[in-house]
């Protein structure tokens, strides 16, 4: 069974003296619960894991009752410490205030209960943490599975990864693409939109948000102005609505709009967004009539998938390395991706065969002097080498 690098991080933090609540955050279906269970099996400390999935949302005593059980077990067995894990914690009303009260009480009484929280709704977890638990938690982020992980677990080649993406639960269905697409839409995409977004935020026009996600998938890797989006969407309202809806989709790790790189912050905020899915499985699953063979055997079409896959990889890396991810374009010259961290700049161009190469990289280097630049794909750096390399060495 695959052990992700987050296993090592969580195991090390649980071995430390009690300091903060550990929060496991990431998209749906990337193995958060599995990872925690693996870590608990390696811990010598007694651990108690509870799942709130089937608990009524208004059962506000449930958290206190589980916490009391762990305290009783510690007293009865003379444990000096224990680990308490709550999965799907966000499904309980006012969960964060209850956790805060119990955590602070343990701190006051020197009760050594180390707490781990996780859940499928990134938005609800984030909201509860910022509302009640400020200064009491650390986040361990879990992104989509990397090419290396999918290759090790399922024997995938680089082209399968580009098309089918990094959701391990869907991997066993790829031989039947109709079934794979249905799984992606029903088990991952629909719950992410309907439960993580529509049920956790005030959405005046839910149909519009769904349309925006569909268009974002169709135009992943493309620059698309908000005015143009307004013309493509029914009952779209105004650009401000689209901006807020795109931010919600981004917070749920579904779809984002990259800003143009510029020294002037105002120019960044006013730039046309470059739409980008967070994982290529979303692009493939939402492309009606598309198949792996159709995409792979059409060079221009495959080039779009390749560029989008690089964007997905960089989104995960940007969060992991605490970088900012942009694109750059002036007139017809562009650089596909620009990563920045502090005063360091990394420019990346994708040679995908989708379009003619331009002078963008040369112009960008002359204007902004990035410390490093990479050309990925084609006769340049192989895609597999890029996906298995260590970007942190360049930033």
N, C-alpha and C positions, 0 to 999 in steps of 0.2 A: 504494500500500500504506500502511495506517495506521501512523503512528509514535506510540507512546504516550509519555507524559511521562517514563517510566522510561528511554527512549532517551537523553534529554538528561542525566539524572542519571548513568547509567553512562558515557556518553561523556566527561562532565566529570571523573569520578573516574579514568578510565583516562588522562586527560591530566595528572593530578597526579603528583608524585613517588610512588614506591611506598610505601604506608603499610599498607594492610590488604587482606585477601582480600575480594573482592566476591561476595556470595551473593545470587542471585536466587531469591526465595521467593514462592510463591503457589499457588492451587488448580490442579488439572489443567486443561489445555486452555484456558489464557488467553493463550498466545503467548509464553512465557518464552524458548524456544529461538529463535523467530523474531526476537524483540527483540534478543537477543545477536548473532545473525547480521547484522542490520541495522547495529548499532553497529560491529561489526568491519569491515564494508565501508567505513565512514566514517573508520576509524582509519588513520593513516599508519604506525603501529607494526606490525611483523610479528606475525601472530596464528596460533595453532595451536589447533584445536578438536578434541577427542576425545569420543567417545560410548561410555559403558560399558554400553549397553543389551544388547549381545550378548556381553559378556564374562562368563566364569564368575565367580561370586561369590567362589570360593576362589582366584582368580588374584591373589594379593596382591602379585605383582611388577609387575602391569600399570601401576599409577600411577607407580612408580619408573622403568619403562622409557620411558613417555611423557615424563616429566620430563627424563630423560637425553637423549632425542631433541631436545627444545627447547634444552637447554644446548649440545648439539653443533651445532645449527643456528646458534645465536648465535655460537659460537666460529668456525665455518667461514666464516660470512658477515660476521663482524665487526660484528654487531648490538650496539648499546649497550643495547637493551631488547627485550623481547618480551612478548606476552600469551599466557597459557596458559589454555584453557577446558576444564573437564571437565563434560560433560552426563551426567545420570543417575549421578552419582558415588556416590550412596548405595547402589548395587547391588553395590559391592565391599566385602567384609568388612573391617572395621577401617579403613575409608577415612580417617576423620578423623585417626587417629594417623599414618598415612602422609603425609598432606598436611602435618600439623604438622611432621613431621621434615624434609621437603623444604623447606618454607617457612622454617623456622628456619635451615636450612643455607644457603639463599640469602641470608638476612639477614646471617648471620655472614660470608659471603664477598663481600658486596656484589654479588651477582648480581641484575640488575634484571629479574626475571620477575614480571610482574603477573598475578595469578591470579583467575579468575572461576569460581564453582561454581554449578551449578543441577541440579535434579532434580524428578521428578514427585511424590516422596513428601515432603511437608512435614514429617511426623513424624520420618522417618529423618534428614533434613537437620538438623532442630532438635536431635535427640538427639546427633548427631555433633559439632555445633558447641559445644554446652554441655559435652560430655565432654572434648574435646581441644583445641578452638581458641579458648577463651576469651581475649578481648583481641586477637585477631588478625583479626577479620572485621567487616564492616558488611553489613547486610541491606538490599537494595532490594526492597521489597514490591510485588507485582503483584496487584491485585485483579481481579474480573470486569470485563468491558468495560462502560463506561458507556453511557447512552442516546446521548450525542453520538457516541461511537465506532461504535456499532451503526448509527446513522442515517447516518453518513458512509460507512461501509463497505458497508452493505446496503440503504440507503434505507428503513429501518424507521420507522414512526410510533410515537408514545408507547404506544399500546395494544398493539402487537405486542411492544414491549419489556417491558411489564408482564407479559405472559403468557409469552413465550418466553425472557426473561432475557438474560444476557450471556455466553454461550459462543459465540464466533465460529465454531467448527467445526461447530456444529449449525445455523447460520443458513440454509444452502442447502437444508435439508430441511423447512422449515416448511410448504411447500405440500402436503406429504404428512405429516400429523400422526402417522400410525402409524409411518412410517419415522423421523420426528423423535424420537418417544418411544423407539423401539428404540435409536436412536443414543445418546440421553441415558443410558439405563439400561445399555447394554452397553459404551459407550466411555468414559463418565465416572463414573457412579454405582457400578457394580459394581467397577471397578478401584480407585476411591477407598476403598471399604469393604474389599474383599478384600486389596488390596496395601498400602494406606497405613495401615490400622487393624489388621486381623486378623493380618497377617504381621509387624507391627512391635511389637505389644504383646501381653502375656499376657491373653487374653480367655477367661475361664472358660466363658462362655456366648455363643458367637458368634451363635446364633439370636436371643438376646435383644437383642443390639446391632442386628441387622437389623430386628427388630420395633420397637425404639425409634426408629430412623430413619424407618420407615414412619409411625408415630404422630406423630412430630414434623412430618413433612410435612403430614399430614392436619390437624394442629392449629396450623399456623404462624400466628402472630399471636394465639394464645389463651393464657390462663393455665391451666396444668394442673399440679396438685400432684403430687408424687412418689407419694403414697399413691394418688391416682386412677390414675396410670400403672401402679402395681403391680397394681391391679385389672383393668386392660385387657390386661396382658401375661401370657403363659404362662410359668410357671417363672421368675418375675421375681426371686426372692430377696428382697433388701432395698433400701431407698432408697439406701444407700451405693453399691451396685453401679450403680444408674441414674445417680447423680451422676458417678461415674468414667467411665461409658460416654458420657454426654453431653459430658463434657470432651474425650474422644478425638474425638468427632464434630466438636466445635467446633475443635479443633486442626487437623483436616483440612479446615476451611472447608466443612462440609456443613450442620450444624445446631447451634444454640446455645440456651441458656436465659438470657434477660435477667433480671437481678435488679431488684427494686423499688428506686427511688431513696429513700434515707433518709440523714439526717445520721449516724445511729447505724450503724456498720459491722455490728454484730451483726444488726440488723434486715434489712440487705441480704442477708446470707448465709442467713438463715432464711426469706427470702421465697419465695413460690410462683413458679417460673420462668415467664416468658412465652416460649414456644417460637418460634423464628424460624429459617427456612432462610437460608442465606447467598446464595442466588440463586433467583429465582422459577422458573427453568427446572426446578429440583429439585421444587418444589411442583407444577408443571404435569405434569412427566413421571411423577410418582408418583401422580397423581390418575386412577385407572382410570375409563374411560368419559367423562372430561371432554374437551372440545374448546374451542378458542379461541372459536368462535361461541356455544357453550353458556354459557361463563363471561361473555362480554362482554354478552350480551343479557339476563342475569339481574342486576338492579341489586344485590341483596343479595350474590350470589356474587361479582360483579365488585368490590364494595367490599372483600371479603376479599383479593382479589388485589392491589388497589391498596395497601391498608395493608401487606401483606407486601412489596410492591415498595419502598415507602418504607423499611421496616425493613432490607431488603437493602442499599439505597443507603447508609443510615446506618451499617451494619456496616463497609462498605468505607471510608467517610469516617472512622469512629472510629479505625480502624487507621492510615489515612493521616495524620490530624491528631493522633494520640496522645491521643485522648479516651476517656472511658468512656461507654457507652451503657446506659441503663436505661429502665424504664417506671415509672409511678406510679399507684397506686390506693388509695383509701380508701372503703370501703363501695361505693356504686355510681358514685362519681365517679372519673374516671381521665384521665390524660394519656398518649397513646400512646407517646411517646418523650421521653426526657430525655438530652441530651448535656451532659457536664461536662468542663471542662479547667481545671486549677488552681482558681481561685475563680469561674470563669465558668459560667453555667448557661443552656442553651437548651432551651426546652420546645416540643414539636411535637405538634400535634393533626391527625389525618387525617380530613377530611370525606369519607367514602367512600360514605355512604348505607347502610352495613351495619347501623348502629344509631342510635338516637336520640342527639342531642347532649346532653351533660350539663354540669354546672357545674364539671367537673374543672379546666379551665384557669384559671378565675377563682379557685378555691380554692387551686390550686397557686401561682399568682402572689402571692396574699395571704400564703401561708405561707412560701414560699421565695424570693420576689423575684428571679426569673430576669432576667438582663440583656436577653434577647430571648425572644420567643415567636412561633411561626408556626402558622398554620392553612393546611393544604395540601389542595387538591382542592375539589370542589363549586364554590360561587360565591366561594371565597377564592382563594388563590394557585394558578394552574394547575399541574398536575402537571409539565408540560413545563418550565415556568419554574423549578420547584423542582429538578428533576434537572439543569438546566444552569447553576444559580447557583453561587455561591462561598460555601460554609458557613464557610470559614476567617475570613471577615470578621466573623462573629458570635461567634467564640470566641477 
